[in-house]
Amino acid sequence: MRSLKRFRLITFDVTNTLLQFRTSPGKQYGEIGALFGARCDNNDLAKNYKANWYKMNRDYPNFGRDSSSSTTTPKMEWQQWWRKLIAGTFAESGSGISDEKLDNFTNHLLELYKTTICWQPCNGSIELLNFLSKDIKSINSDLQLGVIANFDPRLDVLLKNTKIDRYLDFALNSYDADVEKPQKEIFDKAIKKSGLANLQPDECLHIGDGPTTDYLGAKEAGWHSALIHERSYPYLVKKYGEDINRNHIYPSLYDFHKKLSDDQVVW
């Protein structure tokens, strides 16, 4: 607990940090697709979802928000972004969805992924949030808790539906912020959004599962950071470089919480 006294702001990533999918998007898409007459192999859907996710992020960054920077690529609304990803995923899996069905299908999925039907807490997330919002705030009333996520504007509703919002002071999604992690600007915007007077980057801690987007992005913004990742330290250093501190890698928020409670974390 002593190691947290230096922080006035602690933020989290969402996907695979606070919340995780109950089942893979491939399987979930397959079940809903069948209701709309689009029957595909779930393994094909999983593979093509992943391929289309990377393609869409490359061609239309930040759920289409950044597309306006190109003179040849018009800005895309985030709903259109998902519509295009869903259409590509099913078409490449051998069962294209007609235009007349695609809008309803997309809207159904977008609504579904705001709910606990698709999401559940990660191991230890609720316990850690409860610990920070009650125990730590009782001795550090200046502390704020927030979320910084590369996410579309559904984030607030998702956090409310999963009851994560009750522990938070604010949530920042990349689409509305008009900037994604790991860019420094989104961490600067989180400092501003906290409303804490004279808050400095070295008084902030960010926790997430992305070695680049979360851990290194926060460090490069002058923050402290913790990486929630199951891969070994040698693997992470080989892939992401020497800036990763082996003492700040934890397999889950449960493990991070335990180390904090035992005063075994040093920043």
N, C-alpha and C positions, 0 to 999 in steps of 0.2 A: 504493500500500500504506500510505503514511503516514496517509491519510485514514481508515483502518479502525482505527487504534490506539486511538481514543477509545471504541470499542464493546466491550462485554462480552457483548452478546446481539444476534444477527442472526437474524431470522425471515423466512420466506417464505410467500406464498400458494401454493396448489397448482395449481388449474385455470387454465390459460393463463399460468402463471408457471413452475412447475417441470415440470408435465405437461400434455399436451394430448390431445384425442381423436384417434385414428387416422383416424376417419371421423365424419361428423356423426351425432348421435343419431337423426335421421330415417332415414338410410340403414341404420344398425345395427339400429334397431327394425324396419325393413321386412324385413331379411333374417331376423331371428329370428321375426318375426310370421308370415312365410310358412311356417316350420316348424310353426307351431301352427294353420295354416289361415286366418290373418288376412292377406289380401293387400290392400295399400294402395299408393297412389302415394307415393313417398318424399318428394316436395315437399309433399304434404298433411301427411304425418307430421311433417316438419321444422317446418312452420308451426304445426301444432296442438300439437306438443311445446312449442314456445316459448310459445304462448298459455297452455297448462296449467301450465307452469313458473311463469309470472308469477302466474297465478290461485292456485296452491297456496301460493306464498310470501306472497301477500296474505292469503289466508283461514286458512292454517295455517303461520305463520312458523316458521323453523328446523326444517324437516322434521317439523312437528307438535309439537315440544317446547314451544312457547310457547302452544299452543292452550288450555291449562288456565286461562289468564288470563281467558278469557271464560266467563261463566256459561251461555251458550247453545251454546258449541262445546266438546265434550269433548276432552281431550288425545288426541292421535293418536300411536301408535308410528311410528317412521320407516319401517318396512316397509309399514305401512298407507298412509302418505303416498305412497310410490312406487306402491303398488298403485292408488291412486286416480288419480294422474297418468297412469299407463300406460293404465288403463281409459278415461279421458277422451280421451287422445290418439288411441287407435284408434277409439273410438266416433265422434268428430268427423271422423275420416278415412274413415268409411264402412264400417268393418269391426269391429264390436264383438266383444269376446272374452267367451265365456260364463263364468259364475262358476266352473264346474267346471274350466275351463282356466286361468282368470286367476291363481290362486295359483301353479301350476307355472310359468306364463309369467313372472310377476313374479319368482319366486325364481331362474329361469334368468337373467334380465337382471341382477338384483342380484349374482349370482355372477360373471357375465361381466364386469361393470364393476369388478371387483376386480383384473383381470388386464391383462397386456400385449397381449391381443387387442384391447382397446379404447383403451389408453393408450400414449403414447410421450413421451419427454423433449422439452421445448421447446428451441429453439435456444440452445445455450450453457449449459443448466442443469447438466449433469453436470460440465462443465469448471469452472464457477464454484464449485460445491459442493466439488469436489476441491481447488481453489485455496484456498478458505477453510478446509477441514478439515485440510489438510496444511500449506500454506505459511504461512497467517496464524496458525493455532493453534501453529505451531512458534515463533513470536515473541510470541504472546499466548496463553499456556496457559490463561488465565481465560476465553477466548472460548467461548460456547455457541452452537450453531446449532439452530434449531427451525422448526416450521411452525405457523401460525395459519390455519385454514381454516374457512370456512362449509361444513361437510361433515357427513355422518352418521357413525356409528361404524365404517363400513368403512374409514375413512382409514388406520388402522394397517396393516391387511392390504394395502391398495393400495400403501402406501409400501414395505412389505416385498417384495411381488411385483415391483415396479419397481426394487428395489434402491436406492431413494432413502434408505431408513432408515439405511443404513450411514454416511451423512454427518451424521446428525442426533443431537442429544441428547434431543429430545422432539418430540412432535406434539400439538397441541391442536385437537380438532374442536368445532365450535360446539354440536352436539347434547349431547355429554357435559358441555361447559362451561356449558350452559344460558344461553348468551348468544352473539349473533352480532356480527361486525364490521358496522358501524364503531363499535359501542358501546365505550366506554372500558374497561368491566369485563373484556372478553376480553383486552385488552392487559395489564391489571393481573394477570390470572390467568396470563398467559405469564411475566411477571416472577417471580411466586411459583413457578411450575412449574420455572423454571430452577434454583432453589435457590441462586442466587448471592447472597452476603451483601451487604446494603446496595446492591443494584442500583438505580440511578436511571433514570427514563425517558429522560433525555438521553444515557444510555449504551447505548441500544437503537436498532436500525435495523430497519425492516420494509420488505420488498420485495414488490410485487404489481402486478397489472394493473388493479385496480379503483380508479378515481379517487376514489370516495367511500369504499368499504369498506376499501380498503387505504391509499392515500396520505393522504387527508384524515383518515381515522379514526385512523391512527397519529399524525399530527401533533397532532390534538386531544387525544390521550392523552399528549402531551409527548415522543413519540418523534421520531427522524429517520425519513424515509421516501424511497423511490425508487419511481418509477412506470414500469412496463414497458408501454409503449403505443405503437402505431404511428401514432396520429393526431397532427396537428401541435399545437404549443404554442398558437397562436391559437384553434384549435378547442376545445382542452381548457379554456382560460381562459374562453372565451365560455360554455361549457356548465357548468363546475364552479367558476368564480370565480378571483379573483386570488391565492388562497393557494397555487396551484400554481407551483412554481419551475421555470423553463425549464431550469435546469442539473441538475435531478434527474429528467428524463424521458429514457427510453432505449427504442429500438425493440425490443430483445431483451436477454436476459441476456448474450448474446455481446458486445453493444455496451457494456453496463455493465461487464463484466469487463475489456474492453480499456481503457476509460477509467480504471478502478481501477489497472490494471497500469501505465498511463502517468502515474499521479498527477495526473489531470485532474479529479478529483472533490473538491469542497470543500463541507463541511457547514456 
